[in-house]
Amino acid sequence: MFGGCSFDEHYSNCGYSVALGTNGFTWEQINTWEKPMLDPAVPTGSFMMVNSSGRASGQKAHLLLPTLKENDTHCIDFHYYFSSRDRSSPGALNVYVKVNGGPQGNPVWNVSGVVTEGWVKAELAISTFWPHFYQVIFESVSLKGHPGYIAVDEVRVLAHPCRKAPHFLRLQNVEVNVGQNATFQCIAGGKWSQHDKLWLQQWNGRDTALMVTRVVNHRRFSATVSVADTAQRSVSKYRCVIRSDGGSGVSNYAELIVKEPPTPIAPPELLAVGATYLWIKPNANSIIGDGPIILKEVEYRTTTGTWAETHIVDSPNYKLWHLDPDVEYEIRVLLTRPGEGGTGPPGPPLTTRTKCAGTH
């Protein structure tokens, strides 16, 4: 399938590209059948490789796969190789999944501190589907004083689920009101192991550990995580990531939509005044915050008192009954949108006085 590469031909024929790293640190295509390597630490065959010898710590080189637009379950697998003459680890290999041309974020898979005994296979179960697209990026990171080689070979895009890496079901958007708890539920197909690492990854790369995991059955498990960034009106994106022995699973990005409870911009409009009543129009059409409005209430009190009453408004105009004559009242409107914590602060007040007793 498109996106795979055995590196028998030039990597550009597979749609791959390399980004030159710090001080010329980069991936190179090696073919030992055409050009034998004298260093026994270099494997045989055709593959992509970085040489970390003589490099300072933290230098990075990137190998970029072509953009993939898949519309069904699929699996990406690849082989990696870490070697050195003195058996010390040559650095780290990170894998990123960049979606819709967005930020690179944090790795979804990585390995470091090892020397492999030959080639090792890893899988990526990526649940991003058309019309969305994604790009896989291999990043090698050097480690000072640790000369050696990091290689990647036999990248395949397979039209079936991964054998070891779990596949996530679609992650749903979450909408909450400002200041309320937001929870994502990550559901995956596959077997759960206590050694697996689960986390929630934000679009900007920040990771949050998933603390609660529940096995649904022998083929499915779920995990939940609460998100803290609901202090203000915003839209942010999150995805679920799991690292297992066989590789990593990555869900689609879902939105966390934080809505601001509504508040009227203007005070209620006074329509009529009597000795024991006030007719008002709530003026709830112009608001600060978010709709839809599912509840309108009128809150009123005397300007000199400490009590307050709240009444539900279910008509365009509202009559406050049984008021005291010649008393000044303060009237505000409360608006509520769907969800817990959906009631906004009271709007600006209408301050008015009832007529004297016996006055028409």
C-alpha positions in Angstrom: 0.0 0.0 0.0 1.0 3.6 -0.5 3.1 4.9 2.4 5.3 1.8 2.8 8.9 1.5 1.7 11.5 -1.2 1.7 14.3 1.2 0.7 15.5 -1.0 -2.2 15.0 2.0 -4.4 15.6 5.6 -3.5 13.4 6.7 -0.6 11.9 9.6 -2.6 10.3 7.0 -4.9 8.2 6.1 -1.8 7.2 9.7 -1.2 9.6 9.9 1.8 11.8 12.9 2.6 14.5 13.8 5.1 15.0 17.0 7.0 18.6 18.0 7.6 19.3 18.1 11.3 21.8 20.1 13.4 25.3 20.4 12.0 24.4 18.0 9.1 23.0 15.2 11.3 20.6 13.4 8.9 19.2 10.1 7.8 21.1 8.4 5.0 20.0 5.6 2.7 22.3 2.6 3.0 22.6 -0.4 0.6 25.3 -2.7 1.8 24.8 -5.0 -1.3 25.9 -2.1 -3.6 28.4 -0.5 -1.2 29.6 -2.8 1.7 30.2 -1.2 5.1 33.4 -1.9 6.9 31.9 -1.4 10.4 30.5 -4.7 11.7 28.0 -2.7 13.8 26.2 -1.7 10.6 23.5 -4.3 9.5 23.3 -5.7 6.0 20.7 -4.8 3.5 19.0 -1.6 2.3 17.6 0.8 4.9 17.6 4.3 6.3 20.2 5.0 9.0 21.8 7.8 11.1 25.4 7.7 12.4 25.5 9.2 15.9 29.3 9.0 16.2 31.0 12.3 17.2 27.7 14.0 17.8 26.7 16.2 20.7 23.7 15.2 22.8 20.3 16.2 21.5 21.0 16.6 17.8 17.9 15.5 15.8 17.3 14.2 12.3 13.9 13.6 10.8 12.6 11.0 8.3 9.2 12.0 7.0 6.6 9.6 5.5 4.2 10.9 2.8 0.8 12.3 4.0 -1.7 9.4 4.4 -5.5 9.7 3.9 -6.9 6.3 5.0 -10.6 5.6 5.1 -10.6 2.2 6.9 -8.8 0.3 9.7 -5.1 -0.1 8.9 -1.8 -0.8 10.5 1.7 0.7 10.0 4.6 -1.5 11.0 8.3 -1.0 10.7 11.6 -2.5 11.9 14.3 -0.6 13.8 17.9 -1.4 14.7 20.2 0.0 17.4 23.9 -0.9 17.3 27.3 0.2 18.4 30.8 -1.4 18.7 31.0 -0.9 22.5 27.4 -2.1 23.1 26.3 1.3 24.4 23.0 2.8 23.2 23.5 5.3 20.2 20.6 7.5 21.2 16.8 7.5 20.8 14.2 6.9 18.1 10.9 8.8 18.4 7.8 8.5 16.3 5.4 11.4 15.9 2.0 11.5 14.2 1.1 14.9 12.9 -2.5 15.4 11.9 -4.0 17.8 9.3 -0.7 19.7 9.0 -0.8 20.7 12.7 2.0 20.7 15.3 4.3 17.8 15.7 3.6 17.6 19.4 5.1 14.9 21.6 6.1 11.4 20.5 3.5 8.6 20.4 6.2 5.9 20.5 9.9 5.9 21.4 12.8 3.7 22.3 16.1 4.6 23.9 18.9 3.3 26.0 19.1 0.0 24.2 21.1 -2.0 21.7 18.9 -4.4 19.8 19.7 -8.0 18.9 19.0 -7.6 15.2 15.9 -6.0 13.8 12.9 -5.4 16.0 9.3 -4.8 14.7 6.9 -2.2 16.1 3.4 -1.3 15.1 1.4 2.0 14.9 -2.4 1.7 15.0 -3.5 5.1 13.9 -7.3 5.9 14.0 -7.3 9.0 11.9 -9.5 8.7 8.8 -10.4 10.6 5.7 -11.2 13.5 5.3 -8.5 14.0 7.9 -4.9 13.2 7.0 -1.8 12.5 8.9 2.0 12.2 8.6 4.3 9.8 10.5 7.8 11.3 11.4 10.8 9.2 12.5 13.1 11.3 14.7 16.6 10.1 15.7 18.2 11.9 18.7 22.0 11.6 19.3 23.7 11.0 22.6 27.1 12.4 23.3 29.9 9.9 23.8 27.7 7.0 22.5 28.8 6.4 18.9 26.7 4.0 16.9 23.8 3.6 14.5 20.0 3.8 14.5 18.3 2.3 11.4 14.7 1.9 10.1 13.6 -0.5 7.5 10.6 -2.3 5.9 7.9 0.3 6.6 4.5 -1.1 5.6 0.9 0.2 5.6 -1.3 -2.8 6.0 -5.1 -3.0 5.3 -5.9 -4.9 8.5 -5.7 -4.2 12.3 -2.4 -4.4 14.0 -1.7 -7.7 15.7 -0.3 -6.2 19.0 -1.0 -2.5 19.1 -4.6 -1.7 20.2 -6.9 0.3 17.9 -9.0 3.1 19.4 -12.6 3.6 18.6 -13.7 7.1 17.6 -13.0 9.6 20.4 -16.1 11.9 20.9 -16.1 15.6 21.3 -16.8 16.9 24.9 -18.7 20.1 25.7 -18.8 21.6 29.2 -19.4 25.0 30.7 -16.7 27.1 32.2 -15.4 25.8 35.5 -17.0 22.3 35.1 -15.2 19.0 35.0 -14.5 17.6 31.5 -13.9 13.9 31.0 -12.8 12.0 27.9 -13.4 8.3 27.5 -10.9 6.4 25.4 -12.1 3.0 24.2 -9.8 0.6 22.5 -10.0 -2.8 20.8 -7.3 -5.2 21.9 -5.9 -6.8 25.1 -5.1 -4.6 28.0 -1.8 -5.2 30.0 -0.8 -3.7 33.3 2.5 -2.7 31.5 0.7 -0.6 28.9 1.0 3.1 29.2 -2.1 5.2 28.4 -2.3 9.0 28.1 -4.2 11.9 26.7 -2.2 14.1 24.3 -3.2 17.7 23.6 -2.9 19.3 20.2 0.0 21.4 21.5 1.8 18.3 22.8 1.0 18.4 26.5 0.4 14.9 27.9 -2.0 13.9 30.7 -1.9 10.4 32.2 -5.1 8.3 32.0 -5.7 7.1 35.6 -8.8 4.9 35.4 -8.8 1.8 33.1 -11.6 -0.8 32.9 -11.5 -4.0 30.9 -14.9 -4.3 29.1 -14.2 -7.8 27.8 -11.3 -9.9 26.4 -11.2 -7.8 23.2 -12.0 -4.3 24.5 -11.0 -1.9 27.3 -11.7 1.7 28.2 -10.0 4.5 30.1 -11.2 7.9 31.4 -9.3 11.1 32.2 -10.4 14.4 33.6 -9.1 17.6 31.9 -8.3 20.7 33.9 -8.3 23.5 31.4 -11.9 24.6 31.6 -11.3 27.9 33.3 -12.3 30.0 30.3 -14.1 29.8 27.0 -12.0 27.9 24.5 -11.8 25.1 22.0 -8.9 22.6 22.3 -8.1 19.2 20.8 -7.1 16.0 22.5 -6.4 12.4 21.5 -5.8 9.1 23.3 -2.4 7.3 23.0 -1.4 3.9 24.3 2.0 2.4 24.3 2.1 -1.4 24.5 4.8 -4.0 24.0 4.1 -4.2 20.3 3.9 -0.5 19.5 1.4 2.3 19.9 -2.2 3.1 19.3 -3.4 6.6 18.5 -7.0 7.9 18.4 -8.4 10.7 16.3 -8.4 14.2 17.8 -11.6 15.2 19.5 -12.5 18.7 20.6 -12.9 20.0 24.2 -15.4 22.8 23.8 -15.7 25.1 26.8 -18.7 27.3 26.7 -19.4 30.5 28.7 -22.8 30.6 30.4 -24.9 33.5 29.1 -25.5 36.9 30.7 -27.9 39.6 29.3 -26.1 42.7 28.0 -29.0 45.1 28.9 -31.2 45.3 32.0 -34.9 44.3 31.7 -37.2 46.8 30.1 -40.0 48.4 32.2 -43.3 48.2 30.4 -45.9 49.2 33.1 -45.9 50.1 36.8 -48.7 49.7 39.4 -48.8 49.9 43.2 -48.4 46.1 43.6 -47.0 45.0 40.2 -44.4 45.6 37.6 -44.6 44.6 33.9 -41.2 43.9 32.4 -39.6 42.6 29.2 -36.5 40.4 30.0 -34.4 41.7 27.1 -32.6 38.3 26.8 -31.9 38.4 23.0 -28.5 40.2 23.3 -26.1 38.2 25.5 -22.5 37.9 26.5 -21.5 34.2 26.4 -23.0 31.2 24.6 -26.4 29.9 23.8 -28.7 28.2 23.3 -30.9 29.6 26.1 -33.0 26.9 27.7 -34.2 28.8 30.7 -35.0 32.4 31.6 -35.5 33.6 35.1 -36.2 36.9 36.8 -34.5 37.6 40.1 -35.8 40.6 42.1 -35.4 42.1 45.6 -36.0 45.4 47.3 -33.0 47.7 47.2 -32.9 47.9 51.0 -33.6 44.3 51.8 -31.5 41.2 52.0 -34.0 38.7 50.5 -34.3 37.8 46.9 -36.8 35.7 44.8 -36.4 34.0 41.5 -39.2 33.2 39.1 -39.1 31.3 35.8 -40.1 33.3 32.7 -41.9 31.5 30.0 -43.3 34.4 27.9 -41.9 37.5 26.1 -43.2 39.7 28.9 -43.5 39.0 32.6 -45.6 40.5 35.5 -44.2 40.6 39.0 -47.2 40.3 41.4 -47.9 41.0 45.0 -45.3 43.8 45.5 -45.4 46.4 48.2 -46.5 49.9 47.2 -44.0 52.8 47.0 -41.0 50.4 47.3 -37.9 50.4 45.2 -37.0 47.1 43.5 -34.0 45.8 41.7 -34.7 43.3 38.9 -32.2 41.2 37.0 -32.4 38.4 34.5 -30.7 35.0 34.8 -30.1 32.9 31.7 -29.2 29.2 31.5 -27.7 27.1 28.7 -27.4 23.3 28.5 -25.2 21.4 30.9 -24.1 21.5 34.5 -23.1 25.0 35.5 -24.9 26.5 32.6 -26.5 29.4 34.5 -24.6 32.7 33.9 -24.3 35.6 36.4 -27.3 37.9 36.7 -27.5 40.7 34.0 -27.4 44.4 34.8 -30.3 45.6 37.0 -33.4 47.5 36.4 -34.1 49.7 39.4 -37.6 51.0 39.7 -40.3 51.9 42.3 -43.9 50.8 42.5 -46.6 53.4 42.7 -48.2 54.6 46.0 -51.2 52.8 47.2 -54.4 54.0 45.6 -52.5 55.4 42.6 -53.6 54.3 39.1 
